[in-house]
Amino acid sequence: MPKAETIIDFKGPITFATMEMLLNQLRSASQLAAMRKPAKKRLYGTVVETLDNIFKYAADVAPDTRSKRRMPQLKVVKKGPEFIVTAGNQVLNEHVEDLKFKLDRVNQLDDEALKSLYEEVINQEAGDTDNGAGLGLITMALRTEQDLRYSFTSLDSAHSFFTMQITIKE
Amino acid sequence: MEKLIIDPTANSPRVVLDPERNYFEFSGESRPENVRKFYLPILEWLENFNAEQAKLGDAERVHGLQSQFNFAYFNSTSAKYILDIFKALSDLNSHGIDIVVHWFYEEDDEDMLEVGTEMSRMSKLPFEYVKVDEQE
């Protein structure tokens, strides 16, 4: 079994400044130095999209639930020829079904069908933020050869902890 | 019309919309904190430019507009707005303003080349693809 090398292991609130710090940490990691540029860009893009996703759901953490709050987390590990990106964040239970639907949908589609879905979603009117249409998930699914692995752990009657794992080949 | 120039940052691209020089440019990374706030003034500028050009006779209109798209990276939220920019340029093109779009991609970066071909197809605007050596 190849040894796992940790590149990023972060747990805490994700602000835009934190995103910059984590991306700088990724860019300067020695494990990326010998990597082919396109694969490096895929890894970089995957980390940006996962951080954007966490950032987007930050509003799901209401102040009155802070005591029960589980901090967002991001882990990037190199294991042999693979980079494994694991991201976790708290979401409202009312968002769980929609997220599951979008994740299952991209996992079931082949590349051609994903591209058609990408075209459909990108041509929708842009909302205030990402409009939750899932363009980030589609983009990540197109850049990895494996499924987007995910889980939801119930925290209380209103919240769950969402974890997603994406593998990028060197 | 006044030119629009936006200096680049670590997370937002350099933007040049300069009708006097017949030159448009987008280069660098695009993952600004508020993507909508960043791109809306650009789309509004293009809309006004389009309206202004539509009022002019053929002799007064801009011709041979050069546009360069040299993105190192853009996130999926930016992609929506970048496609909207191409749709605006496509409208200009259909009003008789000839535009050359140069889409830069690094050697071996098939993802960037592929997203360029998709943007071109979806906006119905022909692109010229420019392969560049890997940049650090």
HADDOCK unambig.tbl for C-alpha pairs under 7 A between the chains (distance, minus, plus):
assign (segid A and resid 16 and name CA) (segid B and resid 33 and name CA) 6.64 0.50 0.50
assign (segid A and resid 38 and name CA) (segid B and resid 108 and name CA) 6.65 0.50 0.50
assign (segid A and resid 38 and name CA) (segid B and resid 109 and name CA) 5.12 0.50 0.50
assign (segid A and resid 45 and name CA) (segid B and resid 75 and name CA) 6.94 0.50 0.50
assign (segid A and resid 49 and name CA) (segid B and resid 75 and name CA) 6.83 0.50 0.50
assign (segid A and resid 122 and name CA) (segid B and resid 80 and name CA) 5.41 0.50 0.50
assign (segid A and resid 126 and name CA) (segid B and resid 80 and name CA) 6.96 0.50 0.50
assign (segid A and resid 128 and name CA) (segid B and resid 36 and name CA) 6.89 0.50 0.50
assign (segid A and resid 130 and name CA) (segid B and resid 77 and name CA) 5.71 0.50 0.50
assign (segid A and resid 135 and name CA) (segid B and resid 76 and name CA) 6.02 0.50 0.50
assign (segid A and resid 136 and name CA) (segid B and resid 76 and name CA) 5.35 0.50 0.50
assign (segid A and resid 139 and name CA) (segid B and resid 76 and name CA) 6.92 0.50 0.50
